[in-house]
Amino acid sequence: MSTITFDVNTASATQPLNPILLSALALVFPDQREQLHITHLGQRPVRKKGPLGHTLPPEEYGEQYVMNCPFCGDSRGRMRISHTYDPGHSAHHWFCFNEDCQKYPEFRAYLADQLRKTWLAAKQQLVHGQLPPELLQFVQVTGDSTDITPQLPEGMVDLWSLPPGHPAREYVAQRQFDEVSLSRDWGIGYSEHSGVPAPRFHQRIVIPFHGPSSDGSRVELMGWQSRSLNNAPSEPKYLTMAGMRKSHLLYTHPQGIYPSERLIIAEGVTDVWRLGADAIGLLGKQASAHQIKLIVEAARPRRAILVALDSDADSEADKLIQQLQRATRNAGYSIPVVRCRPKGQKDFGDCNGFETKLAIAEAMAMAANTPVPHTTRFGRPLPDTLTADTPRSRKELAERLVSHATPANHPLITDIEARVAELGMTSLLDYIEAPLLPMISEMECVGLRVDLDRLGVLAAGNSKLQTQANSLIGSLSPATGRIHATLDQLGARTGRIMTRKFNLQGFNRSLRSAVVADEGRQLICADFSQFEWRLAAAISGDATLLDWCADPSIDLYGEVASRISGTPREAVTNQTRAWIKILMMRFLYSSENSDPNDDQLWHFLSRLFPGLLDWRERQVAQSLQSGVVRTMMGRVIAIDRDAPQATLFNRATNYVIQGTASDVFKCALLSVHKAIPSEVRMLLPHHDSILLDAPEAVANEIIPALRSAIEIQPPGCPILFPCKIRSGKNWAEITGS
């Protein structure tokens, strides 16, 4: 007798959850008993409540009964019926994956009618919840799919190694793909026949699927699909490795999704090949709840999501666009989600390179003109005075610049562009802030790799470190296994870049060695030396400071320590230098000494830098009169003139120095981005330093060019801003932490 096969996902499950339904299906469709099988045996749907109390779509659909669809001539097992199906209820949980099948409501009515007729008979055949004896004779448990270790089919070879004229090479050539590129870049191969791992097949193209490992430390094989070469109606076009859960995967480039300003969502693997490494494949026209989660995480640092489903899938594309708009809002950010239609072809796999680029360009133009409302984490609109996310357009940058320059009691500003021009910040906006936007997105996309084993060792026994380590682990991207901080380009009033949604700038120094370089690469840190005091020299014009800072190699803190102690510079201890540094930073931004023990040093600094003191007095007076301060490059920052005197003094000096530091640092970012080769990646702006990575072979070679790019001297600035550059395998190693 024939058998019903069970694809078991839980070893403890031995009986189906709805034996009545299974019996009814076997009775209504007796000719399907050979094809009828069960996926996810014993698993129930997993549903959660949304932030507003509504029920979300199931993350797991649980046990399903798979068979050939009786309505559309299916021979590939494309119909799935949930164990929750009940023809007595209005909600019928079944689905046929063949296109157009569900467009005819009479199919639903027919299935419900046929099953209803056999429902009582099926119930009568069941005894104590067990399958009837005649069904038990052909029930076979085939094993636990979770025990299958992903491996490529036996006998798989690269496409380019096949002889000319081979059907596999002819197939990719007909689709206008290069077999060498597919094998080298995407890992595509061919297998004559295979049965390990299941399913068995003959003469198929093999498509590996990769994803982050469970600990996020590497990319590993998740499974594979095989593609038929003959398109016979009786043979499935695609076969999937047993145990590979397509609903939990996105098809991507083996090295991960390429960081760019867009994320493209396609249907199949050939579409992804054509669209490129910043595209992902759903393996269908609809996205599962888990795939939606992965997409939302991957899209967070990007400028737009392009939905590139086939040309006959407009309704499915519209539904997916709505799902992603809602999901991104719930995740705390909003970006344009737009349709990207193939040009003149059914799908992107059939398009040529020009047609593909044209379609992407049109979709990106549409995205640029798509308004995106500011929303809270749960999708509610924010008040007009707040923004939920970081600036992602020139308009939003302009609004933030004006906000930072406007006192709290200022009348409502309606013409932002006119106000930017009135404040004299148009050049700052157009030549510094706006050009940084794509660089910020790139750095967010790349992210940082974390060695979780090392992180655990570093945090062991220290509750404070363990708390931060747990926060870091919870922020790892499920799509990439990396930490992707959101960079707020105008996070501070001074224009300083801030990290959010994991605050890497506040990352404890004791844990930094857990941030490591990727395999075959090295981290590089370029750090401005004594940045704020050198800026103070340039802004104040103090003669002593300018004279000292004319020498890029001078150690300002060591020089002061040497003069106070009367000892040679080389005799100054690290402890003394660290104490002098703390006191000098306090002196720079404070009008009075708060610690009587430091009075002598305070008076020494006052006598040493009289020009700095004069500038501070002028700066405070000017800010009291105008209510704003202005940096060397024209950034305007409002201050509260009603603040306490000590606070006003601090802000009047701090805003100018820190704001100018932001201007110079951002100019350096732009300069570095132009100077570095394509294989070098900018990872993170961190206070006064830039974190990059590069292939080991070129890491040391690019340091001279990097130094030349970052050690800039802005127009009108009398001094150069030197930097220290180090390379190594982890973050602590290159920062001396």
C-alpha positions, 0 to 999 in steps of 0.5 A, spaced: 500 500 500 502 507 498 505 511 504 503 518 507 510 521 508 512 525 514 517 531 514 518 531 521 521 537 524 520 535 532 523 528 534 517 528 539 511 528 534 509 522 532 501 523 530 498 529 526 495 535 530 489 534 525 488 527 524 480 528 522 483 533 516 488 528 514 483 522 513 478 527 510 483 529 505 485 521 504 478 519 503 476 525 498 483 524 494 484 517 494 489 518 488 493 523 492 495 518 497 502 517 494 503 525 494 500 527 500 505 528 506 506 533 512 511 538 513 513 541 520 509 535 524 507 537 531 508 544 530 503 549 532 502 556 528 506 561 532 502 568 533 504 574 537 501 581 538 503 587 535 505 593 539 497 596 539 495 589 541 493 587 534 494 580 532 500 579 527 501 574 521 503 568 524 511 567 524 510 560 523 505 556 520 506 550 523 503 543 521 501 543 514 499 537 509 502 538 502 499 535 496 498 536 488 492 541 487 486 538 484 484 545 481 489 547 476 492 540 474 498 541 479 503 535 479 509 538 483 505 538 490 504 546 490 498 546 495 498 546 502 493 546 507 494 548 514 492 543 520 487 549 523 483 548 516 476 547 518 470 547 512 465 549 518 469 556 519 469 562 514 477 562 514 480 557 510 487 556 511 489 553 504 494 556 499 496 553 492 503 556 490 501 556 482 500 562 479 492 564 478 490 558 482 487 562 488 483 567 483 477 563 482 473 563 489 469 557 486 475 553 488 475 555 495 467 553 495 468 546 492 474 544 497 470 546 503 464 542 500 468 536 498 471 536 505 465 537 509 461 531 506 467 527 508 468 530 515 463 526 519 466 519 515 473 521 517 471 523 524 467 516 525 473 512 522 478 515 528 479 512 534 481 516 540 485 521 536 489 516 532 489 515 525 484 509 522 487 503 521 487 503 514 491 509 514 496 507 519 498 502 514 501 507 509 503 512 514 511 512 515 515 517 519 521 519 515 526 522 520 527 529 523 529 534 518 533 538 523 538 533 524 540 534 516 547 538 516 547 542 510 552 540 504 552 541 497 550 535 492 555 530 491 558 530 484 557 538 484 562 541 479 563 549 476 559 551 470 565 553 467 568 546 467 563 543 463 564 542 456 562 547 450 555 545 448 553 542 455 545 543 457 547 547 463 552 552 459 547 553 454 541 554 459 545 560 462 547 562 455 540 563 453 539 567 459 545 572 457 549 570 464 556 568 464 557 561 467 564 563 469 561 569 473 556 565 476 561 560 478 566 564 481 561 570 484 555 566 486 557 559 487 553 556 482 554 549 479 552 543 476 550 536 478 549 530 474 545 526 479 545 526 487 541 523 492 545 526 498 543 530 501 535 529 499 532 529 494 534 525 489 535 528 482 538 528 475 542 533 471 540 540 474 543 546 476 545 547 483 544 554 487 547 554 494 544 558 499 548 562 504 547 566 511 550 568 517 552 563 522 548 562 529 553 566 532 554 571 527 561 570 526 561 568 519 557 566 513 555 559 512 552 554 507 544 554 509 542 549 503 541 549 496 536 549 490 536 545 484 534 547 477 531 543 472 534 544 465 528 541 461 522 544 464 518 538 463 511 539 466 511 533 470 518 535 473 518 540 479 522 546 476 526 547 483 527 542 488 529 544 495 534 541 500 531 537 505 530 541 511 532 547 508 526 552 510 525 557 505 521 561 509 526 563 513 531 565 508 533 570 503 537 568 497 543 573 497 550 574 494 554 568 498 558 574 501 552 578 504 548 583 501 552 589 498 552 595 502 549 601 497 543 606 498 538 601 496 535 594 497 532 590 491 527 585 493 526 580 487 522 573 486 527 568 484 535 567 483 536 569 476 532 575 478 538 576 483 543 574 479 541 580 474 540 585 479 546 584 483 549 583 490 544 589 493 538 584 491 535 579 495 530 573 493 524 571 496 523 565 492 516 567 491 511 572 490 510 573 497 514 574 504 514 570 510 513 574 517 520 571 518 523 574 511 519 581 513 524 581 519 530 580 515 528 585 510 527 590 515 533 589 518 537 589 512 534 595 509 535 600 516 541 603 513 539 604 506 535 610 502 530 606 499 527 599 498 525 597 491 520 591 490 522 588 483 517 582 483 515 580 476 511 584 471 505 579 472 505 580 480 503 587 481 498 586 486 503 582 490 508 587 489 503 592 492 501 588 498 509 587 499 510 594 499 504 595 504 507 590 509 514 593 508 512 600 510 508 598 516 514 593 518 519 599 517 515 604 521 514 599 527 521 598 527 522 605 528 524 608 521 521 610 515 524 609 508 521 609 501 518 603 498 517 603 491 515 598 485 521 597 480 518 593 474 522 589 469 522 593 462 519 589 457 520 582 460 516 578 464 522 578 470 529 581 471 532 574 469 530 575 462 532 583 462 539 585 459 543 589 463 541 596 460 534 594 461 535 592 468 539 599 470 534 603 467 528 600 471 533 601 477 534 608 475 527 610 474 525 606 481 530 610 485 527 617 482 520 615 484 523 613 491 527 620 491 520 624 490 516 619 495 514 623 501 516 619 508 512 621 514 516 621 521 513 616 525 514 613 532 516 606 533 509 604 533 507 607 527 504 613 530 506 620 527 510 624 531 509 632 533 512 636 527 517 639 532 520 632 533 524 627 528 524 619 529 530 618 525 536 621 522 536 626 516 536 622 510 535 627 505 538 634 503 531 637 506 531 634 512 539 636 513 536 643 512 531 643 517 535 640 522 541 645 521 535 651 522 533 647 528 540 647 531 541 655 530 534 657 532 532 659 539 526 656 543 522 662 543 523 664 535 517 664 531 515 658 526 519 658 520 516 656 514 521 657 508 527 653 511 531 654 504 531 662 505 532 661 513 539 657 511 541 662 506 539 668 511 544 664 516 549 663 511 549 656 512 548 654 504 555 652 503 555 648 509 549 644 507 551 643 500 558 642 500 559 638 507 553 636 510 549 633 503 555 630 500 556 626 507 549 622 506 551 616 501 557 615 506 553 615 512 549 610 509 555 606 506 558 606 513 551 603 516 550 598 511 557 595 512 557 595 520 562 591 524 564 584 526 564 582 533 567 576 536 562 573 541 567 568 544 572 574 546 566 578 548 564 573 553 571 572 556 572 580 556 565 581 560 566 575 565 565 577 572 563 584 571 556 586 571 557 592 568 561 589 562 556 584 561 550 588 561 553 592 555 555 586 552 548 583 552 546 589 549 551 589 543 549 581 542 541 583 542 543 589 537 546 584 532 543 584 525 540 577 524 541 578 517 548 579 517 550 577 524 554 584 525 553 590 529 550 596 524 549 602 528 545 608 526 549 614 525 545 621 526 549 626 522 547 632 526 545 628 532 548 634 537 547 641 536 554 642 534 554 638 528 557 632 531 555 625 528 552 620 534 551 613 534 544 610 535 541 603 536 547 601 539 551 607 541 558 604 539 561 611 541 559 609 548 562 602 547 566 600 553 574 600 552 575 594 556 570 590 550 573 593 544 578 588 542 571 584 541 570 588 535 575 584 530 577 585 522 574 580 517 578 574 515 583 577 510 582 584 512 585 589 517 582 595 521 585 601 520 584 607 525 586 614 523 585 619 530 586 626 530 591 628 535 589 633 541 584 636 536 580 640 541 586 644 543 589 645 536 582 648 534 582 652 540 589 655 537 586 656 530 580 660 533 583 664 538 589 666 535 593 665 542 600 666 540 603 661 544 598 656 542 599 657 535 607 657 535 606 650 539 601 647 534 606 649 528 609 643 530 605 637 528 609 632 532 608 636 539 605 633 545 601 639 548 599 636 554 606 633 555 609 640 554 605 643 559 607 638 564 614 639 562 614 646 564 610 646 570 614 640 573 620 643 570 623 636 568 625 634 561 619 632 556 621 625 556 621 625 564 614 626 564 610 620 566 604 617 563 600 619 570 602 626 570 600 627 563 593 624 564 592 629 570 594 635 566 590 633 560 584 632 564 585 639 567 587 642 561 580 640 558 576 643 564 580 649 563 578 650 556 571 650 557 570 653 564 571 660 567 573 658 574 577 653 577 572 648 581 578 644 585 582 649 590 588 643 589 588 645 582 589 653 583 596 653 582 596 650 575 589 654 573 593 660 574 599 658 570 595 656 564 592 663 565 598 666 564 601 661 559 595 662 554 592 670 555 590 670 548 585 664 549 582 668 555 581 674 551 578 670 546 573 667 551 571 673 554 569 676 547 566 670 545 561 670 551 559 677 550 558 676 543 553 670 544 550 674 550 548 679 545 546 675 539 544 669 542 548 664 537 555 662 536 558 661 529 564 656 527 570 657 523 566 654 517 559 658 518 555 653 522 550 657 527 548 654 533 543 657 538 544 658 545 540 659 551 542 666 554 537 665 560 542 659 562 546 660 569 553 664 568 557 658 568 553 654 563 553 660 558 560 660 559 561 653 557 556 653 551 559 659 548 566 656 548 564 649 547 559 650 541 564 654 537 570 649 538 566 642 538 562 645 532 568 647 528 571 640 530 565 637 527 566 641 520 573 639 520 572 632 521 566 632 516 571 635 511 576 630 512 571 624 511 569 627 505 577 627 503 578 620 505 572 617 501 575 620 495 582 618 496 581 611 498 581 605 493 574 601 492 577 595 496 577 600 503 571 601 507 569 606 512 566 603 518 565 608 523 566 615 525 568 615 532 569 622 536 575 624 533 577 618 529 575 614 523 575 607 523 576 603 516 578 596 514 582 594 508 585 587 505 591 585 509 595 586 502 594 593 502 593 595 509 599 598 510 600 601 503 594 606 503 596 609 510 600 615 506 595 616 502 590 616 508 594 621 512 595 626 506 587 625 505 585 626 513 591 631 515 587 637 511 588 645 513 581 648 511 581 655 508 583 660 512 586 656 518 593 657 520 595 650 522 594 643 520 591 638 524 595 631 524 593 624 526 595 618 528 594 612 524 594 605 526 592 598 523 591 591 527 586 585 527 581 588 533 579 595 535 583 595 542 589 594 538 589 600 534 587 605 539 591 603 545 585 601 549 
